[in-house]
């Protein structure tokens, strides 16, 4: 299910970043020379933020939780927390 959230988030981020860049260019009254770089920075910042939020809400799912560290114990024990 997490892959669906990330896919939808990625599509949303692409169009939202383009919209933000268009608004910035409209405020400046011109097209930016390094438009691709500015778009990359916008989508990078937004994606890092949004993907962390998605992972936070998925934290209850033990399979995808970044808080778990998979460790093989000699006695066949359970997965341990990092903390």
Secondary structure as UniProt FT lines:
FT   HELIX           2..28
FT   TURN            33..34
FT   HELIX           35..57
FT   TURN            58..60
FT   TURN            62..64
FT   TURN            66..67
FT   STRAND          68..69
FT   TURN            74..75
FT   STRAND          80..81
//
